[in-house]
Amino acid sequence: MHRRSFLKGASLAAFTASAATAQTPPRDLRIAYGGISIECSTYSRLLTRMDEFTILRGEELTSSARFKFLKKYPVTFMPTLVASAVPGGPIERKTYDAIKAEFLKRVQALLPLHGLYLPMHGAMFVEGMQDAEADWYQAARKLVGPDCLISASYDLHGNISQAIIDNLDMLSAYRTAPHIDRAETVLRATDMLMHCLKEKIRPTLMWAPVPVLMPGERSSTEWEPGKRLWAQLPALNRESGILDVSMLVGYVWADEPRSTASVVVTGTNPASQRKVATNLAQQYWDARKQFQFGTATCTVDECVQRAMAAKTQPAILADSGDNPTGGGNGDQATVLESLLRHKAQHVVFAGITDRPATEACYTAGVGARISLSIGATLDPKASKPVKAEAIVKHLLPDAKPARREAVVEIQGITLVLSAYRRPYHDIKDFTRFGLEPKSFKIIVVKSGYLSPDLAPIANPSLMALSDGAINQDIVHLPANRYRRPSYPFVDNLTFTPKVYPSARNRS
């Protein structure tokens, strides 16, 4: 598939042809890849443990669709491991230590290396540790040495620190929210790495933190001011001496000093990089009071009532505070309770994480009428369960107990139950159960802004400002100990952009 490179718009074919004539043939380069990707809310009491990670190792990586694009380069990218998990609470320390140790062991087996590509997220939090990504990078840098070039790809909601840029050579972050440019971002990160290795360039990295923190639901690139701010970046990438320009929202639900918006510029001209970083940081700061929700918001009860009263359908109600793709637990039944109390009909709700209720459905079988306690199984202190009589309508066949899902009907509400934390953000998440979402009057999902799959059918779209581990009422979050002063937590801040170079630029 033809695609554009970050290199002045050159195609992959052109890049490959030029690389073949380089002084150091790309086939002689030794490049490894691997990393860890998760978004962790420190306001969640749930620890993310080993069984919640999907870990691809060695040849599993080379055959995975996610990294298939690496085969198009004229050099073999050697796999280590990639660990990923649904966003949640902090990672259990022993889980992180075990994954990191295996990653380093696999990297060590491939030494010496000319390059290392790290597919990361940027908002990882490990039990008892501040700045977990920096810990990962420092360990990798110590192992591969100072001459190896390290490139990382990031989520738009990643957090940056001085320790992070001190150990990287280049970074590229998503430019869209919802994230529809994942493929383009990883290509920028790997193209930069290949270009710098081919041309024997050690790029510079510049970072400008901006003391603003917004939830993703208020900083989408589909509406202003995010739309115009991020729209500038592709043109800036084409400027002389600039390899990549990234602007990050940061992750507001992590209580740590690096939680902040930021601009990161990779390039070969420090003066130009400083100018770009300073300008974008100032623009972001100036726009701070313009960040707003891009869809109608209301309390849970108000959203339910508005959805019921809508003359059009389907109304999609997003349970934002318990959204598992942002770090929510996914087990809260608050919206279900409101739907039942208001006697809502023709509703499909996908879904609630509740392994005991899911197991009860499998034990009873399709067609059975059973009494269920739904919700509040992962963190009973955070919410209350709902007691209900349900009819089992569908069971996901051949699923292992830990991955089972069931569909039940409760008083006009079709509810999906899951034994594990997972999102239901695409139409296929419904149709796999034989459910056609557009046929319902109301669709409920645990989400913030809607996915590109669901957003077009929402008529209307409503976001419930519900409680949970990623509560959108950020200024009233529980008191934190480590987050630096930032807007909107401190309204009267003053700010002058300052750009910080990587320590590798000074070595």
Buried (B, 14 or more C-beta within 10 A) or exposed (E): EEEBBBBEEBEBEEBBEBBEEBEEEBEEBBBBBBBBBBBBBBBBBBBBBBEBBEBBBEEEBBEEEBBEBBEBBBBBBBBBBBBBBBBBBBBBEEBBBBBBEBBBEBBEEBEEBBBBBBBBBBBBBBBEBBBBBBBBBBBBBEBBEEEBBBBBBBBBBBBBBBBBBBBBBBBBBBBBBBBBBBEBBBBBBBBBBBBBBBEEBBBBBBBBBBBBBBBBBBBBBBBBBBEEBBEBBBEBBEBEBBBBBBBBBBBBBBBBBBBBBBBBBBBBBBEBBBBBBBBBBBBBBEBBEEBBBBBEBBEBBBBBBBBBEBEEBBBBBBBBBBBBBBBBBBBBBBBBBBBBEEEBEBBBBBBBBBBEBBBBBBEBEEEEEBEBBBBBBBBEEBBEBBEBEBBBBBBBEEBEEEEBBBBBBBEBBBBBBBBBBBBBBBBEBBEEBEBEBEEBBBBBBBBBBBBBBBBEBBEBBBBBBBBBBBBBEBEEBEEEEEBBEBBBBEEEBEBEBEBBBBEBBEE
